[in-house]
Amino acid sequence: MSKFEQLYALDVNAKTEEKNGLKYLSWAWAWAEMKKVYPDATYEVVKFDGLPYAYDPNTGYMVYTKVTAEGITHEMWLPVMDGANKAMNAKPYQYTVYNKNFKYANKAEDGKYYDKYGNEQTEFVIKTCEAASMFDVNKAIMRCLTKNLAMFGLGLYIYAGEDLPEQPEPEPVKCPKCGKEIKPIKRKNGSISTPADILKGCGGVCYDCYQAAKNGGDMFTVPTDTGV
């Protein structure tokens, strides 16, 4: 197994927290796991004129990191975002979103919409994205670092929208008698007999060899009942 596969195979779910539909991995845990596999790993927070971020008045703040391990360097970037995952700027700004409570409201005689508690509801509401602070920049840098580590495999499946890492393909099980790969068999009751089940129930060989021995008296012990 390669080091990428080793990191990718780690289940990181116990070390994540979820906010607004996005998962965030603990940077401290992620860095510790990275160092276990790559003891020489180093990271860098990219700076611009001494500041740990790039800023554009039209688009906001962006942070960058670089991670190097065994001579391989991957870089990553991430916008500085608020709790609603809106890109933050140097000044507060407002934006409009759909009001999810509007669908539960009913139109009254005055032409306005109210929910069952008597609160007025409009189809759209205005929200405010506050100006970025150094605290927000710091959070973005550490989230960028964990995203950077994903390029080496650690937690990469999270960014692919998966709940669990892919499991490595199992090694094929072959019959020691004929050398043919043993594949699962569906039983009469609907359950599945795995290759290990088949070997155990067929005297250590595949089902075909078992049947051949059973019908032709081949030279090995044939079990009396496999349940297949």
Z-matrix of the N, CA and C atoms (Angstrom, degrees):
N
C 1 1.459
C 2 1.524 1 109.71
N 3 1.330 2 116.69 1 130.53
C 4 1.454 3 120.81 2 179.18
C 5 1.529 4 109.90 3 -72.55
N 6 1.335 5 116.37 4 166.76
C 7 1.460 6 119.73 5 179.04
C 8 1.522 7 111.00 6 -67.12
N 9 1.324 8 117.33 7 -33.31
C 10 1.465 9 120.34 8 175.47
C 11 1.531 10 109.39 9 -61.80
N 12 1.319 11 116.91 10 -47.17
C 13 1.464 12 121.07 11 -179.91
C 14 1.527 13 110.85 12 -64.11
N 15 1.331 14 116.25 13 -36.16
C 16 1.454 15 120.94 14 179.44
C 17 1.532 16 111.09 15 -62.59
N 18 1.336 17 116.53 16 -44.45
C 19 1.462 18 120.91 17 178.62
C 20 1.522 19 111.64 18 -71.97
N 21 1.329 20 116.06 19 -39.35
C 22 1.472 21 120.51 20 -178.14
C 23 1.524 22 111.64 21 -65.04
N 24 1.324 23 116.43 22 -29.99
C 25 1.458 24 121.08 23 -176.68
C 26 1.524 25 113.19 24 -76.50
N 27 1.334 26 117.77 25 -11.93
C 28 1.460 27 120.51 26 -179.15
C 29 1.531 28 110.61 27 -70.17
N 30 1.327 29 116.68 28 132.00
C 31 1.460 30 121.63 29 175.06
C 32 1.523 31 107.78 30 -85.03
N 33 1.336 32 116.71 31 109.49
C 34 1.461 33 121.54 32 -174.38
C 35 1.527 34 113.07 33 -96.93
N 36 1.333 35 117.98 34 2.12
C 37 1.461 36 120.82 35 -172.47
C 38 1.521 37 113.77 36 -57.75
N 39 1.323 38 117.27 37 -34.66
C 40 1.469 39 120.38 38 -178.70
C 41 1.525 40 111.76 39 -69.48
N 42 1.324 41 117.63 40 -13.65
C 43 1.462 42 122.32 41 -177.61
C 44 1.524 43 112.02 42 -110.52
N 45 1.323 44 116.75 43 20.41
C 46 1.463 45 120.19 44 -179.20
C 47 1.524 46 110.72 45 -116.66
N 48 1.327 47 115.10 46 159.77
C 49 1.451 48 121.81 47 168.90
C 50 1.521 49 107.47 48 -131.28
N 51 1.318 50 116.24 49 151.93
C 52 1.463 51 120.20 50 -175.45
C 53 1.518 52 110.75 51 -116.25
N 54 1.333 53 115.34 52 132.87
C 55 1.457 54 122.00 53 177.12
C 56 1.522 55 109.05 54 -138.10
N 57 1.335 56 115.14 55 125.90
C 58 1.460 57 120.85 56 177.65
C 59 1.524 58 113.21 57 51.23
N 60 1.338 59 115.33 58 41.31
C 61 1.452 60 119.91 59 175.64
C 62 1.517 61 115.45 60 82.65
N 63 1.339 62 117.75 61 0.15
C 64 1.457 63 121.10 62 179.12
C 65 1.526 64 110.15 63 -113.95
N 66 1.336 65 115.94 64 142.48
C 67 1.458 66 120.90 65 177.99
C 68 1.527 67 109.78 66 -96.74
N 69 1.329 68 114.88 67 138.56
C 70 1.452 69 121.24 68 177.50
C 71 1.516 70 108.96 69 -121.92
N 72 1.324 71 115.67 70 128.57
C 73 1.458 72 121.85 71 -177.73
C 74 1.520 73 109.88 72 -94.04
N 75 1.329 74 116.66 73 138.69
C 76 1.459 75 122.03 74 177.51
C 77 1.536 76 109.86 75 -58.77
N 78 1.329 77 116.52 76 118.52
C 79 1.467 78 119.72 77 -176.57
C 80 1.533 79 111.00 78 -66.59
N 81 1.343 80 117.57 79 -36.06
C 82 1.464 81 120.18 80 -177.85
C 83 1.532 82 110.37 81 -65.37
N 84 1.330 83 116.32 82 -44.50
C 85 1.467 84 120.23 83 178.52
C 86 1.523 85 110.49 84 -65.33
N 87 1.325 86 116.08 85 -42.47
C 88 1.460 87 120.49 86 -178.68
C 89 1.528 88 110.92 87 -61.68
N 90 1.323 89 116.68 88 -42.92
C 91 1.462 90 119.81 89 -179.44
C 92 1.531 91 110.58 90 -67.46
N 93 1.326 92 117.34 91 -37.63
C 94 1.466 93 120.41 92 178.24
C 95 1.523 94 111.06 93 -62.91
N 96 1.341 95 117.21 94 -42.85
C 97 1.459 96 120.74 95 179.05
C 98 1.524 97 111.30 96 -66.60
N 99 1.317 98 115.42 97 -36.75
C 100 1.465 99 120.03 98 178.14
C 101 1.527 100 110.68 99 -62.80
N 102 1.333 101 117.10 100 -43.29
C 103 1.466 102 121.30 101 -177.96
C 104 1.530 103 111.93 102 -69.42
N 105 1.337 104 116.99 103 -25.73
C 106 1.460 105 119.12 104 177.05
C 107 1.525 106 111.05 105 -66.69
N 108 1.329 107 115.55 106 -34.83
C 109 1.461 108 120.74 107 -178.47
C 110 1.528 109 111.16 108 -90.16
N 111 1.337 110 115.76 109 -38.71
C 112 1.471 111 121.85 110 179.16
C 113 1.529 112 109.07 111 -121.87
N 114 1.324 113 119.08 112 85.74
C 115 1.472 114 120.71 113 -178.34
C 116 1.529 115 113.33 114 -60.09
N 117 1.329 116 117.45 115 -24.02
C 118 1.462 117 120.20 116 -178.16
C 119 1.531 118 112.85 117 -90.67
N 120 1.326 119 118.07 118 4.78
C 121 1.467 120 121.51 119 -174.63
C 122 1.527 121 111.87 120 -62.35
N 123 1.323 122 116.18 121 139.45
C 124 1.461 123 122.71 122 175.64
C 125 1.523 124 108.28 123 -134.96
N 126 1.334 125 115.84 124 157.32
C 127 1.465 126 118.79 125 175.77
C 128 1.527 127 109.62 126 -132.69
N 129 1.309 128 115.07 127 158.89
C 130 1.462 129 121.30 128 -179.01
C 131 1.525 130 108.86 129 -137.29
N 132 1.330 131 115.93 130 134.32
C 133 1.459 132 121.53 131 170.61
C 134 1.524 133 106.62 132 -92.66
N 135 1.317 134 116.16 133 115.46
C 136 1.465 135 120.82 134 -176.61
C 137 1.522 136 109.17 135 -70.75
N 138 1.347 137 115.62 136 133.57
C 139 1.467 138 120.49 137 -178.19
C 140 1.525 139 111.49 138 -115.97
N 141 1.312 140 114.03 139 152.55
C 142 1.460 141 122.24 140 -179.75
C 143 1.528 142 107.71 141 -127.16
N 144 1.337 143 115.85 142 109.16
C 145 1.468 144 121.30 143 -174.65
C 146 1.531 145 110.94 144 53.30
N 147 1.335 146 115.76 145 40.18
C 148 1.454 147 121.23 146 177.56
C 149 1.517 148 114.77 147 84.84
N 150 1.334 149 118.20 148 -4.95
C 151 1.459 150 121.65 149 -179.34
C 152 1.527 151 110.56 150 -102.99
N 153 1.345 152 118.10 151 141.63
C 154 1.473 153 121.02 152 -175.57
C 155 1.530 154 113.40 153 -82.74
N 156 1.319 155 117.54 154 32.75
C 157 1.459 156 121.43 155 179.18
C 158 1.522 157 109.97 156 -159.79
N 159 1.325 158 113.51 157 158.54
C 160 1.468 159 120.23 158 171.17
C 161 1.525 160 106.37 159 -108.01
N 162 1.333 161 116.65 160 142.39
C 163 1.461 162 119.58 161 -177.28
C 164 1.520 163 111.16 162 -130.10
N 165 1.320 164 114.87 163 134.76
C 166 1.459 165 121.92 164 174.60
C 167 1.530 166 106.96 165 -128.90
N 168 1.321 167 118.32 166 126.45
C 169 1.472 168 119.83 167 -176.63
C 170 1.520 169 113.93 168 -61.79
N 171 1.324 170 117.92 169 -20.59
C 172 1.462 171 120.84 170 -179.35
C 173 1.524 172 113.12 171 -88.40
N 174 1.331 173 116.18 172 -31.29
C 175 1.476 174 119.37 173 -173.99
C 176 1.522 175 114.20 174 -116.48
N 177 1.329 176 118.59 175 -18.80
C 178 1.457 177 120.84 176 177.61
C 179 1.518 178 114.22 177 106.23
N 180 1.336 179 115.52 178 -153.81
C 181 1.458 180 122.50 179 -174.62
C 182 1.526 181 111.16 180 -99.41
N 183 1.330 182 115.11 181 146.09
C 184 1.462 183 121.14 182 175.29
C 185 1.518 184 107.87 183 -138.22
N 186 1.362 185 115.92 184 136.39
C 187 1.466 186 120.26 185 176.12
C 188 1.522 187 108.94 186 -113.71
N 189 1.322 188 115.69 187 155.33
C 190 1.460 189 122.25 188 -176.62
C 191 1.524 190 109.68 189 -135.53
N 192 1.336 191 116.30 190 144.26
C 193 1.458 192 121.66 191 173.32
C 194 1.520 193 109.60 192 -135.34
N 195 1.334 194 114.61 193 160.50
C 196 1.461 195 121.47 194 174.22
C 197 1.523 196 108.04 195 -132.96
N 198 1.318 197 116.31 196 138.26
C 199 1.461 198 121.54 197 176.27
C 200 1.525 199 107.66 198 -124.92
N 201 1.329 200 115.53 199 131.33
C 202 1.465 201 121.43 200 -179.68
C 203 1.523 202 109.47 201 -122.02
N 204 1.330 203 116.51 202 132.41
C 205 1.461 204 121.91 203 178.41
C 206 1.519 205 108.70 204 -147.45
N 207 1.322 206 115.70 205 126.42
C 208 1.461 207 122.52 206 -179.64
C 209 1.530 208 111.59 207 49.32
N 210 1.312 209 115.44 208 43.90
C 211 1.456 210 121.15 209 175.13
C 212 1.518 211 115.14 210 81.38
N 213 1.334 212 117.83 211 -2.36
C 214 1.462 213 121.87 212 179.24
C 215 1.527 214 108.97 213 -102.74
N 216 1.338 215 116.83 214 128.51
C 217 1.463 216 121.57 215 179.06
C 218 1.519 217 110.26 216 -117.13
N 219 1.327 218 115.26 217 128.01
C 220 1.465 219 121.74 218 172.18
C 221 1.524 220 107.42 219 -117.48
N 222 1.313 221 116.95 220 141.07
C 223 1.460 222 120.10 221 176.60
C 224 1.521 223 109.65 222 -117.80
N 225 1.330 224 115.44 223 157.55
C 226 1.454 225 120.71 224 -178.83
C 227 1.519 226 109.40 225 -146.98
N 228 1.328 227 116.53 226 160.87
C 229 1.458 228 122.86 227 -178.26
C 230 1.520 229 108.56 228 -140.70
N 231 1.316 230 116.55 229 155.64
C 232 1.457 231 120.74 230 -178.63
C 233 1.524 232 108.79 231 -157.58
N 234 1.337 233 118.01 232 133.66
C 235 1.462 234 119.35 233 176.00
C 236 1.528 235 110.64 234 -72.19
N 237 1.300 236 116.78 235 151.96
C 238 1.461 237 121.21 236 173.67
C 239 1.525 238 107.09 237 -79.00
N 240 1.355 239 116.99 238 120.11
C 241 1.459 240 121.47 239 -173.41
C 242 1.524 241 111.37 240 -124.66
N 243 1.341 242 115.05 241 156.13
C 244 1.461 243 120.02 242 175.79
C 245 1.521 244 109.84 243 -88.42
N 246 1.335 245 116.96 244 -171.52
C 247 1.455 246 120.74 245 -177.10
C 248 1.507 247 114.42 246 -65.92
N 249 1.347 248 116.79 247 -18.33
C 250 1.461 249 121.00 248 178.05
C 251 1.523 250 111.50 249 -97.71
N 252 1.334 251 115.90 250 12.07
C 253 1.462 252 122.99 251 179.51
C 254 1.532 253 112.63 252 63.42
N 255 1.334 254 115.51 253 32.50
C 256 1.463 255 121.04 254 173.96
C 257 1.519 256 108.82 255 -97.16
N 258 1.333 257 116.83 256 135.94
C 259 1.460 258 121.22 257 179.70
C 260 1.523 259 110.06 258 -63.49
N 261 1.320 260 116.69 259 128.95
C 262 1.468 261 121.90 260 -176.04
C 263 1.522 262 111.15 261 -89.78
N 264 1.328 263 114.96 262 152.36
C 265 1.455 264 121.51 263 -178.43
C 266 1.525 265 108.91 264 -124.04
N 267 1.318 266 116.80 265 -175.67
C 268 1.461 267 120.63 266 179.55
C 269 1.524 268 111.21 267 -75.19
N 270 1.339 269 116.75 268 -21.11
C 271 1.455 270 121.89 269 179.06
C 272 1.526 271 109.37 270 -128.51
N 273 1.321 272 117.31 271 153.94
C 274 1.466 273 119.90 272 176.85
C 275 1.530 274 110.65 273 -63.03
N 276 1.315 275 116.35 274 149.87
C 277 1.464 276 119.77 275 174.23
C 278 1.527 277 108.78 276 -145.27
N 279 1.310 278 115.81 277 158.44
C 280 1.453 279 121.51 278 -177.95
C 281 1.524 280 110.72 279 -108.29
N 282 1.333 281 114.62 280 152.32
C 283 1.461 282 120.52 281 177.50
C 284 1.525 283 108.24 282 -147.51
N 285 1.315 284 115.70 283 159.97
C 286 1.455 285 121.58 284 -175.98
C 287 1.518 286 110.95 285 -108.83
N 288 1.329 287 116.44 286 135.19
C 289 1.469 288 121.68 287 178.06
C 290 1.525 289 109.26 288 -131.59
N 291 1.311 290 116.08 289 158.97
C 292 1.463 291 121.37 290 176.84
C 293 1.526 292 109.55 291 -70.04
N 294 1.319 293 116.33 292 137.36
C 295 1.463 294 122.28 293 178.93
C 296 1.524 295 108.93 294 -88.18
N 297 1.331 296 116.54 295 109.19
C 298 1.469 297 120.82 296 -176.22
C 299 1.528 298 112.51 297 -65.80
N 300 1.333 299 117.68 298 -19.31
C 301 1.460 300 120.80 299 179.10
C 302 1.529 301 112.41 300 -81.34
N 303 1.335 302 115.88 301 -11.44
C 304 1.462 303 118.91 302 -175.86
C 305 1.534 304 111.76 303 -63.84
N 306 1.328 305 117.12 304 -33.44
C 307 1.465 306 119.94 305 -176.61
C 308 1.529 307 112.36 306 -68.34
N 309 1.332 308 117.11 307 -14.92
C 310 1.459 309 120.79 308 178.38
C 311 1.531 310 112.15 309 -97.35
N 312 1.327 311 116.60 310 -1.22
C 313 1.467 312 120.67 311 -177.13
C 314 1.530 313 111.01 312 -91.01
N 315 1.313 314 114.96 313 154.63
C 316 1.468 315 121.41 314 177.88
C 317 1.529 316 109.89 315 -120.58
N 318 1.318 317 113.84 316 148.23
C 319 1.461 318 119.66 317 -179.17
C 320 1.525 319 110.45 318 -77.05
N 321 1.320 320 115.83 319 131.22
C 322 1.459 321 121.63 320 -179.77
C 323 1.524 322 110.71 321 -98.38
N 324 1.342 323 116.09 322 178.13
C 325 1.462 324 120.75 323 -178.77
C 326 1.523 325 112.33 324 -63.93
N 327 1.319 326 117.23 325 -28.32
C 328 1.470 327 119.89 326 179.98
C 329 1.528 328 112.66 327 -79.47
N 330 1.357 329 116.35 328 2.94
C 331 1.460 330 120.21 329 178.06
C 332 1.520 331 114.29 330 86.85
N 333 1.341 332 117.08 331 -4.77
C 334 1.454 333 120.82 332 179.43
C 335 1.540 334 109.75 333 -95.82
N 336 1.327 335 115.23 334 167.15
C 337 1.457 336 120.44 335 -178.52
C 338 1.533 337 109.72 336 -109.96
N 339 1.343 338 115.24 337 136.34
C 340 1.459 339 120.26 338 -178.97
C 341 1.532 340 109.46 339 -132.56
N 342 1.364 341 115.26 340 145.63
C 343 1.459 342 118.68 341 174.78
C 344 1.529 343 109.15 342 -84.05
N 345 1.301 344 118.35 343 -178.36
C 346 1.463 345 121.75 344 -174.96
C 347 1.520 346 113.24 345 -68.27
N 348 1.330 347 116.22 346 -13.04
C 349 1.455 348 119.99 347 178.05
C 350 1.533 349 112.32 348 -94.78
N 351 1.349 350 115.27 349 1.49
C 352 1.453 351 119.39 350 179.50
C 353 1.509 352 114.35 351 86.91
N 354 1.340 353 117.51 352 6.96
C 355 1.462 354 120.72 353 178.81
C 356 1.519 355 110.48 354 -84.25
N 357 1.317 356 116.82 355 132.49
C 358 1.458 357 120.43 356 178.98
C 359 1.532 358 109.79 357 -69.10
N 360 1.316 359 115.76 358 137.00
C 361 1.457 360 121.51 359 179.78
C 362 1.531 361 109.15 360 -126.33
N 363 1.329 362 115.55 361 134.70
C 364 1.462 363 120.89 362 175.28
C 365 1.524 364 108.23 363 -112.31
N 366 1.319 365 116.51 364 157.58
C 367 1.462 366 119.57 365 -175.56
C 368 1.525 367 111.69 366 -64.69
N 369 1.324 368 115.87 367 -34.38
C 370 1.465 369 120.16 368 179.37
C 371 1.528 370 109.21 369 -127.17
N 372 1.342 371 114.68 370 148.68
C 373 1.463 372 120.07 371 177.67
C 374 1.521 373 109.22 372 -126.45
N 375 1.313 374 114.97 373 154.38
C 376 1.461 375 121.23 374 179.64
C 377 1.522 376 109.47 375 -99.91
N 378 1.316 377 115.98 376 129.32
C 379 1.455 378 121.31 377 177.22
C 380 1.529 379 109.75 378 -119.89
N 381 1.323 380 114.99 379 163.07
C 382 1.458 381 120.96 380 -177.99
C 383 1.516 382 111.13 381 -119.42
N 384 1.305 383 116.03 382 131.55
C 385 1.462 384 121.53 383 171.74
C 386 1.526 385 106.57 384 -98.96
N 387 1.318 386 116.34 385 117.74
C 388 1.461 387 120.37 386 -176.63
C 389 1.531 388 111.55 387 -72.61
N 390 1.310 389 115.83 388 163.70
C 391 1.464 390 121.21 389 177.63
C 392 1.525 391 109.75 390 -67.16
N 393 1.310 392 116.57 391 147.47
C 394 1.463 393 121.23 392 -179.67
C 395 1.529 394 111.12 393 -72.24
N 396 1.333 395 114.93 394 144.36
C 397 1.462 396 121.41 395 174.51
C 398 1.525 397 108.44 396 -118.02
N 399 1.316 398 117.27 397 172.97
C 400 1.460 399 120.25 398 177.63
C 401 1.528 400 111.06 399 -64.98
N 402 1.321 401 116.90 400 -27.33
C 403 1.463 402 120.11 401 175.38
C 404 1.526 403 109.82 402 -62.50
N 405 1.335 404 116.41 403 -43.16
C 406 1.463 405 121.00 404 178.70
C 407 1.526 406 110.90 405 -65.25
N 408 1.333 407 116.33 406 -39.33
C 409 1.459 408 120.80 407 178.22
C 410 1.526 409 110.22 408 -63.17
N 411 1.332 410 116.38 409 -43.78
C 412 1.460 411 120.65 410 -179.46
C 413 1.530 412 111.42 411 -61.56
N 414 1.331 413 116.99 412 -43.96
C 415 1.472 414 120.26 413 177.93
C 416 1.524 415 110.69 414 -60.70
N 417 1.335 416 115.97 415 -42.39
C 418 1.464 417 120.01 416 -178.81
C 419 1.530 418 110.91 417 -64.00
N 420 1.326 419 117.33 418 -38.13
C 421 1.468 420 120.89 419 -179.73
C 422 1.526 421 110.44 420 -62.98
N 423 1.338 422 117.45 421 -45.37
C 424 1.458 423 120.08 422 -177.58
C 425 1.523 424 111.07 423 -70.73
N 426 1.330 425 117.55 424 -33.41
C 427 1.462 426 119.95 425 174.84
C 428 1.526 427 110.47 426 -69.23
N 429 1.318 428 115.37 427 -35.08
C 430 1.467 429 119.83 428 177.01
C 431 1.527 430 109.92 429 -65.14
N 432 1.334 431 116.32 430 -38.03
C 433 1.465 432 120.15 431 179.95
C 434 1.528 433 110.75 432 -63.69
N 435 1.342 434 117.73 433 -44.50
C 436 1.460 435 119.37 434 179.43
C 437 1.531 436 110.83 435 -65.88
N 438 1.326 437 116.65 436 -34.66
C 439 1.469 438 120.43 437 175.60
C 440 1.522 439 109.87 438 -66.41
N 441 1.327 440 116.00 439 -35.87
C 442 1.461 441 121.47 440 177.62
C 443 1.523 442 110.83 441 -64.79
N 444 1.327 443 116.58 442 -41.28
C 445 1.469 444 120.99 443 179.01
C 446 1.523 445 111.22 444 -64.65
N 447 1.335 446 116.37 445 -27.24
C 448 1.464 447 119.97 446 177.94
C 449 1.519 448 111.58 447 -63.49
N 450 1.328 449 117.22 448 -25.09
C 451 1.460 450 120.24 449 177.53
C 452 1.528 451 111.20 450 -66.17
N 453 1.331 452 116.13 451 -20.28
C 454 1.465 453 120.67 452 174.99
C 455 1.527 454 111.41 453 -92.64
N 456 1.352 455 116.88 454 -0.98
C 457 1.453 456 121.08 455 176.13
C 458 1.513 457 114.96 456 118.43
N 459 1.343 458 118.34 457 -25.09
C 460 1.457 459 121.59 458 -172.80
C 461 1.530 460 111.93 459 -71.85
N 462 1.344 461 116.44 460 110.76
C 463 1.455 462 120.76 461 178.81
C 464 1.517 463 114.54 462 72.13
N 465 1.322 464 117.35 463 15.29
C 466 1.467 465 119.86 464 -176.91
C 467 1.522 466 111.86 465 -60.85
N 468 1.331 467 116.78 466 -32.39
C 469 1.461 468 119.29 467 -177.55
C 470 1.529 469 112.22 468 -64.05
N 471 1.350 470 117.62 469 -23.26
C 472 1.466 471 120.55 470 177.20
C 473 1.521 472 110.05 471 -62.68
N 474 1.335 473 116.44 472 -43.09
C 475 1.462 474 120.91 473 -178.04
C 476 1.522 475 111.65 474 -74.66
N 477 1.332 476 115.72 475 -14.12
C 478 1.465 477 119.69 476 175.49
C 479 1.524 478 110.98 477 -91.01
N 480 1.358 479 115.86 478 2.57
C 481 1.460 480 119.78 479 178.45
C 482 1.514 481 114.25 480 80.26
N 483 1.342 482 117.20 481 18.65
C 484 1.458 483 120.95 482 -179.37
C 485 1.529 484 110.27 483 -98.78
N 486 1.333 485 115.89 484 154.43
C 487 1.458 486 120.90 485 179.71
C 488 1.520 487 112.82 486 -88.59
N 489 1.330 488 116.78 487 -28.18
C 490 1.454 489 121.73 488 -178.45
C 491 1.516 490 110.24 489 -138.98
N 492 1.327 491 117.84 490 152.04
C 493 1.462 492 119.45 491 177.21
C 494 1.514 493 111.20 492 -67.28
N 495 1.315 494 115.78 493 154.70
C 496 1.455 495 119.59 494 175.91
C 497 1.515 496 109.39 495 -63.66
N 498 1.318 497 115.60 496 141.64
C 499 1.456 498 120.05 497 176.05
C 500 1.526 499 109.12 498 -89.62
N 501 1.337 500 117.39 499 137.35
C 502 1.459 501 119.09 500 179.24
C 503 1.521 502 111.60 501 -61.08
N 504 1.320 503 115.59 502 144.29
C 505 1.459 504 119.86 503 178.79
C 506 1.527 505 109.49 504 -63.25
N 507 1.331 506 117.52 505 129.98
C 508 1.468 507 119.41 506 -179.95
C 509 1.526 508 110.99 507 -67.98
N 510 1.305 509 115.23 508 150.35
C 511 1.458 510 120.71 509 177.13
C 512 1.531 511 108.76 510 -65.28
N 513 1.347 512 117.92 511 136.05
C 514 1.464 513 119.49 512 179.96
C 515 1.525 514 111.30 513 -62.85
N 516 1.322 515 115.47 514 139.87
C 517 1.470 516 121.50 515 177.54
C 518 1.527 517 107.61 516 -95.84
N 519 1.327 518 115.86 517 125.24
C 520 1.463 519 120.00 518 -177.25
C 521 1.530 520 110.78 519 -114.47
N 522 1.328 521 113.89 520 149.48
C 523 1.460 522 120.62 521 178.48
C 524 1.528 523 109.09 522 -70.68
N 525 1.327 524 117.96 523 126.95
C 526 1.467 525 119.58 524 179.92
C 527 1.524 526 112.88 525 -67.94
N 528 1.335 527 117.51 526 -14.34
C 529 1.469 528 120.10 527 -178.47
C 530 1.521 529 112.10 528 -91.27
N 531 1.359 530 117.04 529 -52.71
C 532 1.469 531 119.47 530 -176.72
C 533 1.520 532 113.15 531 -103.51
N 534 1.341 533 118.37 532 -13.03
C 535 1.453 534 121.62 533 178.38
C 536 1.517 535 114.27 534 82.43
N 537 1.335 536 118.21 535 0.56
C 538 1.459 537 121.68 536 -178.61
C 539 1.531 538 110.08 537 -78.20
N 540 1.353 539 115.99 538 144.84
C 541 1.462 540 120.06 539 178.04
C 542 1.532 541 109.72 540 -65.93
N 543 1.312 542 115.41 541 134.90
C 544 1.465 543 120.71 542 178.87
C 545 1.526 544 108.32 543 -94.28
N 546 1.313 545 115.99 544 122.52
C 547 1.462 546 121.11 545 -179.36
C 548 1.530 547 109.86 546 -111.18
N 549 1.334 548 116.89 547 157.13
C 550 1.469 549 119.95 548 -179.90
C 551 1.527 550 111.78 549 -58.08
N 552 1.314 551 115.14 550 149.29
C 553 1.467 552 121.81 551 178.97
C 554 1.523 553 108.81 552 -122.71
N 555 1.318 554 115.80 553 134.74
C 556 1.461 555 119.96 554 176.63
C 557 1.519 556 109.26 555 -81.01
N 558 1.331 557 116.24 556 125.20
C 559 1.459 558 121.15 557 -178.45
C 560 1.523 559 110.82 558 -82.64
N 561 1.330 560 116.30 559 167.04
C 562 1.460 561 121.78 560 -178.06
C 563 1.519 562 112.24 561 -61.40
N 564 1.325 563 117.14 562 -30.71
C 565 1.467 564 120.11 563 -178.92
C 566 1.523 565 112.91 564 -85.78
N 567 1.340 566 116.14 565 4.71
C 568 1.461 567 120.49 566 177.28
C 569 1.507 568 114.56 567 95.49
N 570 1.325 569 118.98 568 -13.48
C 571 1.462 570 121.30 569 178.64
C 572 1.533 571 110.12 570 -77.19
N 573 1.314 572 115.45 571 169.26
C 574 1.464 573 121.09 572 -177.26
C 575 1.520 574 110.21 573 -112.99
N 576 1.323 575 115.55 574 130.53
C 577 1.460 576 120.79 575 173.20
C 578 1.521 577 108.41 576 -92.54
N 579 1.324 578 116.78 577 118.98
C 580 1.455 579 121.55 578 178.84
C 581 1.528 580 109.62 579 -75.02
N 582 1.347 581 117.77 580 165.59
C 583 1.460 582 119.35 581 175.55
C 584 1.524 583 113.29 582 -53.41
N 585 1.358 584 115.88 583 -37.78
C 586 1.466 585 119.18 584 178.89
C 587 1.525 586 110.61 585 -65.93
N 588 1.340 587 116.30 586 -39.64
C 589 1.472 588 120.27 587 177.75
C 590 1.529 589 110.60 588 -61.89
N 591 1.344 590 115.08 589 -42.67
C 592 1.464 591 120.37 590 -177.40
C 593 1.521 592 110.97 591 -64.74
N 594 1.338 593 116.00 592 -44.41
C 595 1.463 594 119.80 593 178.66
C 596 1.532 595 110.29 594 -60.55
N 597 1.317 596 116.08 595 -42.93
C 598 1.457 597 120.09 596 -178.67
C 599 1.518 598 111.61 597 -66.51
N 600 1.324 599 117.00 598 -39.83
C 601 1.457 600 120.62 599 -176.60
C 602 1.506 601 114.30 600 -83.83
N 603 1.341 602 117.02 601 -15.20
C 604 1.471 603 120.40 602 -176.44
C 605 1.522 604 112.21 603 -113.27
N 606 1.304 605 116.36 604 26.60
C 607 1.459 606 119.71 605 174.83
C 608 1.511 607 114.14 606 69.65
N 609 1.326 608 117.62 607 26.84
C 610 1.459 609 120.55 608 175.34
C 611 1.509 610 114.80 609 90.55
N 612 1.361 611 117.42 610 9.75
C 613 1.469 612 120.82 611 179.07
C 614 1.528 613 108.76 612 -130.78
N 615 1.345 614 115.70 613 177.29
C 616 1.457 615 120.13 614 178.72
C 617 1.527 616 110.61 615 -73.53
N 618 1.319 617 115.66 616 168.68
C 619 1.462 618 120.73 617 -176.91
C 620 1.533 619 111.39 618 -64.71
N 621 1.347 620 117.10 619 -37.19
C 622 1.460 621 120.25 620 179.64
C 623 1.524 622 111.02 621 -64.51
N 624 1.333 623 116.42 622 -43.28
C 625 1.463 624 119.61 623 178.56
C 626 1.530 625 110.56 624 -67.28
N 627 1.306 626 115.61 625 -35.85
C 628 1.461 627 119.74 626 176.37
C 629 1.525 628 110.83 627 -61.54
N 630 1.357 629 116.69 628 -45.20
C 631 1.461 630 120.31 629 179.68
C 632 1.524 631 111.44 630 -65.40
N 633 1.350 632 115.16 631 -38.98
C 634 1.467 633 118.82 632 179.26
C 635 1.523 634 110.35 633 -63.56
N 636 1.333 635 116.36 634 -41.55
C 637 1.458 636 120.22 635 179.29
C 638 1.520 637 111.24 636 -67.79
N 639 1.313 638 114.52 637 -37.71
C 640 1.462 639 119.73 638 -178.80
C 641 1.523 640 111.48 639 -66.82
N 642 1.332 641 114.90 640 -37.28
C 643 1.472 642 119.07 641 -177.93
C 644 1.522 643 113.63 642 -88.63
N 645 1.328 644 116.31 643 -28.51
C 646 1.452 645 118.41 644 -173.84
C 647 1.503 646 115.20 645 -115.44
N 648 1.317 647 118.24 646 2.30
C 649 1.457 648 119.61 647 177.28
C 650 1.500 649 113.47 648 71.59
N 651 1.337 650 117.71 649 36.79
C 652 1.464 651 121.14 650 178.31
C 653 1.531 652 109.40 651 -62.18
N 654 1.331 653 116.50 652 160.42
C 655 1.455 654 121.64 653 -169.64
C 656 1.532 655 112.40 654 -86.88
N 657 1.324 656 118.86 655 70.63
C 658 1.459 657 123.51 656 164.46
C 659 1.516 658 107.16 657 -162.23
N 660 1.287 659 115.43 658 163.55
C 661 1.463 660 120.22 659 -174.94
C 662 1.521 661 110.59 660 -70.82
N 663 1.316 662 116.12 661 130.46
C 664 1.456 663 121.49 662 178.14
C 665 1.503 664 109.27 663 -105.35
N 666 1.350 665 117.49 664 121.54
C 667 1.466 666 118.86 665 178.50
C 668 1.523 667 110.58 666 -66.07
N 669 1.317 668 116.60 667 152.91
C 670 1.458 669 120.21 668 -176.35
C 671 1.505 670 113.60 669 -79.11
N 672 1.360 671 118.47 670 -24.74
C 673 1.462 672 119.99 671 -177.57
C 674 1.515 673 109.66 672 -150.92
N 675 1.331 674 116.21 673 117.98
C 676 1.472 675 120.43 674 178.40
C 677 1.505 676 111.14 675 -98.49
N 678 1.331 677 118.04 676 -20.34
C 679 1.449 678 120.14 677 -177.44
C 680 1.506 679 113.29 678 77.37
N 681 1.345 680 117.76 679 6.00
C 682 1.462 681 120.88 680 -177.30
C 683 1.511 682 109.37 681 -81.07
